[in-house]
Amino acid sequence: QVQLVESGGGLVQAGGSLRLSCAASERTFSSFSMGWFRQAPGKERDVVAAITGSGGLTYYTDSVKGRFTISRDNAKNTVYLQMNSLKPEDTAVYYCAADAQRRTSYSRSASAYAYWGQGTQVTVSS
C-alpha cells in the first residue's frame, strides 16, 4: 500500500506562487509515474500534470502550460508541483496520485492511478 501525503496548499493572491509537495511511503517510488489532479466544487477531478518514474517525460494540461512545473526527487520519494502566476480559476483541491503500472509513460486518466493523497486546498483570490 502506497501512502501519499500532500503539503503546501494555501491562500494566495492572483499572480502569486505556491509549491505543492507529495511525499510517498514506497521505497520503489521511482517505479511509479505520478500525477497531480485538481477538483473544483461541482466539477470533475481533472489532470493538471504528470511525470514518468525517471522524471524524463512530463505532461501539462493546456491551462497551466508555462505556469506550472512538475518535478520529482526520487531520493526523497517526493513529487512537486511549482505553481506560478496563479489565477482565481486555479482554485481547487489538489491531489497527487501514483500509478504503479507505469514507469516510462504516464496516464492522463484518474482511473489509472491506484493511490491518492488526501488533497490540499489551493485558493487564489482576485
N, C-alpha and C positions, 0 to 999 in steps of 0.2 A: 504494500500500500504506500503510495507516494503522498506525502503531505506537503502542501504548498501554503506559504504564509506571505501575504502581501503587506506592504507598508508604503508610506509616502504620499498618500492622498491628502486632500485638504481643500481649503477655500483660497482661491487666488483671483486677482483681478484679471480682466481680459488683457492679453498681451504678456502675461506673466509665464512663469515656468514651474514645473514640478517634475520630480523624478520618482517614478514608482519602482519598487524593488519586490522581487518574489523569490523567497528562499525555499529550496526544496530539500526534503529529508533524504532523498535517494542518492546513494553513492554512485549509481550509474547514470547520473544526471546528464552526462554528455551523450548518452544514447537516445535521449528524447528530443524531439522537436518541441518547441514551446510557442505558445501564442498568448497574446493579450486581446481580450474581448471587452466590450462595454455594453451596458444596458441602461438606457434612459427610461424613466417612468412611462409605462404604456407601450413600450417598444420592445422589439426582439433583441436578443443578445447577438451582437454583430462583431466580427473580427476587426481588430484595429491593426495588428501587426503580428508577424510570425517569424520564426527563426529556426534554422536547422540545428542539429546537435553540435556541429563544429562552429556554428556561427557564420559559415561561409555564404549562406543564402538567406535573404530576408524578403519579407513581403510587407507592403503597407497598403491599406485601403486609400482610395484616391483623396479623401477629405483630409488626411493627415500627412500626405507626402510633403516632404520639405520642412515639416514642423516637428514630427516625432521621430525618434530613433530607438530601435530595439537593439539590445546587445545582451551578451551573456558572459559570465565569468565561470567557467566550468570548475576551476579550482575552488571556488566559493559556493558552488551549487546555486547560483543566483542568476536570474534574468532581470533585466532592467527595461524600463520604458522612459526615456527622456522626452518630456513634452514641453515644447517651446511655443511661443506665440499663441497661447491658449485663447480659445474663443468660447463664448457662452454655450454654443452648441456642442462643445466637448463635455459638458456637464453630464455625468453618468456614474454608475458604479462600474469600476474597472476590475476585471478578473484576469488572473493568469491561469493558464491551463497547460497540462503536459500530455503529449501524445506519445505513448510508449511504443507505438507500432511504426513510427517513422523516425529515422535519424538523418538521412540525407535528403529528405524532402519535407514539405510541410503541407498541412491542410488548412483551408480557409473555413471549413465547416466545424461548427461547435460540436457536432455529433462525433467527430473523430477523436476528440480529446476526452480521455477517461478520468483524468484527475483535475480538480479545480480548487483554487483558493477560495477564501471566504468573501473576497471582494473588498474594495476600498473606494470610498466616495471621493469623487473629484467634482468640485463645484467652482464654476468660473462665473464671476459676476461682471456685469457690463458697466 
